[in-house]
Amino acid sequence: MSRAALLPTPGDPFLLNFWLKYYKRFWMDEVDALYVYVNSPIEREAVDYMRNLVQATPKAIWMYSPDQIEHGLAIKRMLDMATQDHIMLIEDDGFI
């Protein structure tokens, strides 16, 4: 059975950097994929930085919307894209 984690985030590059460090260090091997959806109209430089962070992270899949959409719709888009058998929703504050 395959497993995925879905991380919708409003686009704080510092928080995402911190979050991905701990993901890689402690529980990356527990999932087959990590979907990261940055949902924010932030500056291009910040978007590029976050995309590079995600693309350098094993098993991570980058998703982005420059037009901030409703949180539930962002989760729906991730669910529609995920092909894994088991899905875990997680927020960037680390709570499951």
C-alpha positions as CSV (number, residue, x, y, z in Angstrom):
1,M,0.0,0.0,0.0
2,S,1.4,3.4,-1.0
3,R,1.2,6.5,1.2
4,A,1.3,10.2,0.6
5,A,1.3,13.3,2.7
6,L,-0.4,16.5,1.5
7,L,1.0,19.8,2.6
8,P,-0.9,22.9,1.7
9,T,1.0,26.0,2.7
10,P,0.4,29.8,2.3
11,G,3.9,30.4,1.2
12,D,6.2,31.3,4.0
13,P,9.6,30.3,2.6
14,F,11.3,30.2,6.0
15,L,8.7,27.9,7.5
16,L,8.8,25.7,4.4
17,N,12.5,25.4,4.6
18,F,12.3,24.5,8.3
19,W,9.5,22.0,7.7
20,L,11.3,20.2,4.8
21,K,14.5,19.8,6.9
22,Y,12.5,17.9,9.6
23,Y,10.5,15.9,7.0
24,K,13.8,14.7,5.4
25,R,15.4,14.0,8.8
26,F,12.6,12.3,10.6
27,W,9.8,10.8,8.5
28,M,10.5,11.0,4.8
29,D,10.8,7.2,4.6
30,E,7.3,6.8,5.9
31,V,5.7,8.1,2.7
32,D,6.0,7.4,-1.0
33,A,5.2,11.0,-1.9
34,L,4.9,14.5,-0.4
35,Y,2.6,16.9,-2.3
36,V,3.5,20.5,-1.5
37,Y,0.9,23.1,-2.6
38,V,2.1,26.7,-2.2
39,N,-1.1,28.8,-2.4
40,S,-0.1,32.4,-2.4
41,P,0.3,35.6,-4.5
42,I,3.9,36.1,-3.2
43,E,6.9,37.5,-5.0
44,R,8.5,35.5,-7.8
45,E,11.8,35.2,-5.9
46,A,10.1,33.6,-3.0
47,V,8.2,31.2,-5.3
48,D,11.4,30.3,-7.1
49,Y,13.2,29.7,-3.8
50,M,10.4,27.4,-2.5
51,R,10.1,25.5,-5.8
52,N,13.8,24.8,-5.6
53,L,13.5,23.6,-2.0
54,V,10.7,21.2,-2.9
55,Q,12.3,20.0,-6.1
56,A,15.5,19.2,-4.2
57,T,13.5,17.2,-1.7
58,P,13.2,13.5,-2.4
59,K,9.7,12.3,-3.1
60,A,8.3,15.8,-3.1
61,I,5.9,17.1,-5.8
62,W,5.6,20.8,-6.3
63,M,2.2,22.5,-6.8
64,Y,1.6,26.2,-7.0
65,S,-1.3,28.7,-7.4
66,P,-0.4,32.4,-7.7
67,D,-4.0,33.3,-7.1
68,Q,-4.7,32.4,-3.5
69,I,-7.6,29.9,-3.5
70,E,-9.7,28.6,-0.7
71,H,-7.9,26.2,1.5
72,G,-10.4,23.4,0.9
73,L,-10.0,23.8,-2.9
74,A,-6.2,23.5,-2.5
75,I,-6.6,20.2,-0.6
76,K,-9.1,19.0,-3.2
77,R,-6.6,19.7,-6.0
78,M,-3.9,17.7,-4.1
79,L,-6.3,14.8,-3.5
80,D,-7.2,14.8,-7.2
81,M,-3.5,14.6,-8.1
82,A,-2.5,12.0,-5.5
83,T,-2.5,8.4,-6.6
84,Q,-1.4,6.7,-3.4
85,D,-3.7,4.4,-1.4
86,H,-3.4,6.2,1.9
87,I,-3.4,10.0,2.3
88,M,-2.3,12.0,5.3
89,L,-3.2,15.7,5.5
90,I,-0.7,17.8,7.4
91,E,-0.3,21.5,7.9
92,D,2.9,23.5,7.9
93,D,2.7,24.0,11.6
94,G,3.5,20.3,11.9
95,F,0.2,19.1,13.4
96,I,-1.4,16.0,12.0
